[in-house]
């Protein structure tokens, strides 16, 4: 079941050769590190003047909605799911 979090997190990200090529690799949330094993969808949206990159990602156990804000270079966990049925 999804739970809305909306919490800033520390993220290790991999950046490619263009500014558009970014991928979260590892996040630290609630004192635990989660290595991202797979990225699902990626989409962009505008919030005021900020461009947000929204990633659907998993560490193999949990599903995360990770949001990268290009205005202030911050990362937020928007939602998390534990893989259990609703």
C-alpha positions as CSV (number, residue, x, y, z in Angstrom):
1,X,0.0,0.0,0.0
2,X,1.3,3.5,-0.9
3,X,2.0,6.0,1.9
4,X,2.6,9.6,1.2
5,X,5.9,10.7,2.8
6,X,7.0,14.1,1.2
7,X,10.3,14.1,3.1
8,X,13.7,15.3,2.0
9,X,16.3,12.6,1.6
10,X,20.0,12.2,0.8
11,X,20.5,10.6,-2.6
12,X,23.6,9.4,-4.4
13,X,22.8,9.9,-8.1
14,X,24.5,9.0,-11.3
15,X,24.7,11.8,-13.8
16,X,25.3,11.1,-17.5
17,X,27.0,13.2,-20.1
18,X,24.0,15.6,-20.4
19,X,22.1,17.5,-17.7
20,X,19.0,15.5,-18.6
21,X,20.6,12.2,-17.8
22,X,20.3,11.7,-14.0
23,X,19.4,8.5,-12.1
24,X,19.1,7.9,-8.4
25,X,21.4,5.1,-7.2
26,X,21.2,5.0,-3.4
27,X,19.0,6.8,-0.9
28,X,19.4,7.3,2.8
29,X,16.0,7.5,4.6
30,X,15.2,7.1,8.3
31,X,18.8,6.1,9.0
32,X,18.8,3.3,6.5
33,X,20.4,3.1,3.0
34,X,18.5,1.7,0.1
35,X,20.2,0.8,-3.2
36,X,18.0,1.4,-6.2
37,X,17.9,-1.8,-8.3
38,X,15.4,-0.7,-10.9
39,X,13.9,2.5,-12.3
40,X,10.4,2.3,-13.7
41,X,8.8,5.4,-15.2
42,X,10.4,8.8,-15.2
43,X,8.5,12.0,-16.0
44,X,8.9,15.7,-15.6
45,X,6.6,18.3,-14.3
46,X,6.7,22.0,-13.5
47,X,6.0,23.4,-10.1
48,X,6.3,27.2,-10.3
49,X,9.7,27.9,-11.9
50,X,11.1,24.5,-10.7
51,X,11.4,21.5,-13.0
52,X,10.8,18.3,-11.2
53,X,12.1,14.9,-12.3
54,X,9.8,12.2,-10.8
55,X,11.2,8.6,-10.7
56,X,9.4,5.4,-9.8
57,X,12.1,3.2,-8.3
58,X,12.6,0.1,-6.3
59,X,15.3,-1.4,-4.0
60,X,13.8,-4.9,-4.7
61,X,11.6,-4.7,-1.6
62,X,10.1,-1.2,-1.4
63,X,8.8,1.1,-4.2
64,X,9.7,4.7,-4.0
65,X,8.5,7.8,-5.8
66,X,11.7,10.0,-5.8
67,X,11.5,13.6,-6.9
68,X,14.5,15.7,-8.0
69,X,14.0,19.4,-7.9
70,X,16.3,21.2,-10.4
71,X,15.7,24.6,-8.8
72,X,17.3,23.8,-5.5
73,X,18.9,20.4,-6.4
74,X,17.0,18.6,-3.6
75,X,15.5,15.1,-3.5
76,X,12.2,14.2,-1.8
77,X,10.5,10.8,-1.3
78,X,7.0,11.6,-2.4
79,X,5.5,8.2,-1.7
80,X,6.6,4.7,-0.7
81,X,5.0,1.3,-1.0
82,X,6.1,-1.9,0.7
83,X,4.9,-4.2,-2.1
84,X,2.0,-5.5,0.0
85,X,-1.5,-5.5,-1.5
86,X,-3.9,-2.7,-0.4
